[in-house]
Amino acid sequence: MKAITYTRYGSPDVLRLQELAMPVAAEGELLVRIHAASVTAADGMMRAGTPRIGRLFLGVLRPKNPVPGTGFAGEVVACGAGVRQYQTGDRVFGETVFGFGSNAQYLRVAENGVIAHLPDNVSYEAAAPVCDGPLTGMNFLHNLAGIQAGQRVLINGASGSLGSAAVQIARLAGAHVTAVCSAGNADLVRDLGADQVIEYTREDFTASAQRWDVIYDTVGKSSFSRCKPVLNTGGQYLSPVLGFALLWQMLWSTWFGSKKAKFSATGALPATELRRLLSQLHGMYASGALRSFIDRRYDLSGTAEAHRYIATGRKRGNVVLCITHEAAGTGRSAAA
Ligand SMILES: NC(=O)c1ccc[n+]([C@@H]2O[C@H](COP(=O)([O-])OP(=O)(O)OC[C@H]3O[C@@H](n4cnc5c(N)ncnc54)[C@H](OP(=O)(O)O)[C@@H]3O)[C@@H](O)[C@H]2O)c1
């Protein structure tokens, strides 16, 4: 099979398209023919091996798993012994968390891993990024913040992967949503359901006369100390981007003051919890209440280019790899 590999940390140039041996599903595993895979900001950090402390998990000297990528969508083509909930031909989606390997034509996935059936009305490319922004949004907005209908929620970085999902999830929860983005993305975030848009190039929301119950800074461009004055009493500041300042503020705010700073590493949650959130997202996608905004599509050979684009920090919504397969015996390329 064709797969992207990297054997050292570095720029997108370390990514190579290679021919690898076909994987075989072991007991309790599925073999998935991948039709679409996500490429995320986190994938770029893992490729670069930054921050360096992350290498304790990824591999100290070189990446332990040479095939990058976590989010996937595809069809089951084989089941190992003991698999009960899936069969050949099922459409599935999910993520491999720290197992990586989704930037390839085929992937082995544990049946009890982070995987779910894909609703018939959802395309592979819409499903591939669900475990990035949407899964993280469910964890931050529901698990961490416990958002309630009628609350005022501000999403900073509303046009990115995490932001575009968070705007929709907060709106579905009945919150009043303020989206912070640049002027060029104002229409996009309004279309996703934002009640109010603040263009960060014209107005600093941390200096606003308005107040919010929850501020979810999906791109980590603000800080708890700057946001505190615009949080209501009992308000919460959430950021998926961990630094020493946030770590310290989380500890401090646990004990002192009514306003709290919060972080969570979504991928580190137990698989049972990730599957529970994924089943909720399944329903939201099946009903059409939630959708993935796809900015750019690349084929497998364009993975390095996808990483370069994400590194600009200007991505809108999601970037996906659309993975094609040779039709058996014809030598033709079958569209994903
Ligand atoms: N902790 C977790 O569980 C977890 C899970 C997944 C991801 N993450 C992390 O979350 C972070 C965000 O990921 P992402 O994929 O959502 O990012 P992204 O899509 O790459 O973010 C790009 C977007 O950010 C906007 N942006 C850039 N500068 C901004 C600013 N100063 N103010 C407001 N918006 C700005 C850009 O819009 P403009 O071009 O209009 O500026 C662009 O649309 C990454 O660091 C990722 O590693 C954490």
The ligand as an ORCA input file, in Angstrom:
! r2SCAN-3c Opt
* xyz 0 1
  N      -5.821     20.135     23.784
  C      -6.463     19.458     22.846
  O      -7.219     18.507     23.131
  C      -6.269     19.813     21.393
  C      -6.919     19.062     20.391
  C      -6.771     19.448     19.046
  C      -5.977     20.573     18.728
  N      -5.326     21.256     19.717
  C      -4.534     22.468     19.429
  O      -5.449     23.527     19.174
  C      -4.790     24.539     18.428
  C      -5.709     25.082     17.355
  O      -5.875     24.140     16.331
  P      -6.699     24.486     15.016
  O      -6.438     23.329     14.086
  O      -8.080     24.866     15.333
  O      -5.929     25.760     14.452
  P      -5.970     26.279     12.964
  O      -7.176     25.742     12.271
  O      -4.654     26.042     12.318
  O      -6.140     27.850     13.211
  C      -6.117     28.660     12.109
  C      -7.171     29.746     12.270
  O      -6.791     30.591     13.369
  C      -7.173     31.914     13.036
  N      -6.309     32.871     13.728
  C      -4.989     33.053     13.551
  N      -4.552     34.048     14.377
  C      -5.637     34.472     15.082
  C      -5.833     35.450     16.109
  N      -4.828     36.209     16.554
  N      -7.061     35.606     16.621
  C      -8.100     34.859     16.183
  N      -7.986     33.914     15.206
  C      -6.754     33.716     14.671
  C      -6.972     31.986     11.536
  O      -7.879     32.918     11.003
  P      -7.356     34.242     10.258
  O      -6.553     33.775      9.066
  O      -8.613     34.932      9.922
  O      -6.508     34.957     11.268
  C      -7.284     30.572     11.033
  O      -8.608     30.435     10.522
  C      -3.491     23.906     17.912
  O      -2.420     24.403     18.705
  C      -3.697     22.414     18.159
  O      -2.481     21.735     18.381
  C      -5.463     20.891     21.039
*
